[in-house]
Amino acid sequence: MKRLVTNIAAAAVAVTLGWTGSAEAQQRIVIYSSNDATLNKLVATEFTKATGIAADVISAGSGVVIKRVETEKDRPQGDIVWGISRALLQTNAQYFDSYASQHKDAIPAEYRDPQDRWIGTNLHLLVVLQNTKSVPVEQGPRSWEDLTDKKWKGNVAFTDPANSGSAYSNITFLVDTWGGGSAGWDKVSKLIGNAKMLNRSSLVFQGVGNGEYGLGISLEYAGYLWANNGAPVQVVYPSDGTIAQMEGVAIIKNGPNTSGARQFVDYVNRKDVREMILKETFRRPARQDLDLPNLPGKMPKLSDIKLLKYDEEAWTQKRSETMDRIKDVIQATR
């Protein structure tokens, strides 16, 4: 598992998740989250300050979160799932309660369920990170195709797709972008052949941040976070396009505190809250009315980035056989 299961209590008192007392239930919610601890703690703490409702966060990988919801379906112990991909939210929508968020209209229809069973909170863009001390700005790659040049061999950090959902998406969307079938896989093999495969996503942006690698294939927020902390890192949005992967929030059907859960859904997508989250963690919001170029990080607007279509659901369904092929490519290029 990427994360150990931990409790981050917004109140000073820890609780037992099996407890269902109705009086106190209205004063706390239980959130199953696949976000990192920094984001969980920030939002849980501020949500409690704003509402008086304690937020207890159970952190685990998204697959574990969904499995827990499924296991508890007859007697739910949680109120919210948060930080879960669109594919997982959509394929498990039967476990979620419909609720039209107050901020629904600020979020594009493609990032919310037509029946309001889930709604997007943030978007992860797949990008290239460049250490400008190791690879001067003008000498860096400008496209995914540039990364297939042999001159980058061993200097491109990438997470093993077996350990990273975003890395799996990166490989598969490039297969499609580069023609699909054998043509797409041939070009992807060249990129993988240049890459240094690492076991954890954090090792990629750490390696680029400290100059161990000149380049890294990673997520947008990581580059801005390292740059904000003083590292010579810039985010490269590939000229041949990228994809935006949504993460969202949903209310668990028949959970202990539906009223509190609804307040959380509204809170986490509130405009000022998204600005707070952007300032502290550089997560790009799903809502599109923030003036990103004039906020911390000075991110480009989504409309200024070339976005490509990606059939996330289809690639998720055939993950097993695709991972076998990716493993074969990795072994053949070492």
Secondary structure, 3 states (H helix, E strand, C coil): CCCCCEEEECCCCCCCCCCCCHHHHCCEEEEEECCCHHHHHHHHHHHHHHHCCEEEEEECCHHHHHHHHHHCCCCCCCCEEEEEEHHHHHHCHHHEECCCCCCHHHCCHHHECCCCCCEEEEEEEEEEEEECCCCCHHHCCCCCHHHHCHHHCCCEEEECHHHCHHHHHHHHHHHHHCCCHHHHHHHHHHHHHHEEEECCHHHHHHHHHCCCCCEEEEEHHHHHHHHHCCCCEEEECCCCCECEEEEEEEEECCCCCHHHHHHHHHHHCCHHHHHHHHHHHCCEECCCCCCHHHCCCCCCCHHHCCECCCCHHHHHHCHHHHHHHHHHHHHHCC
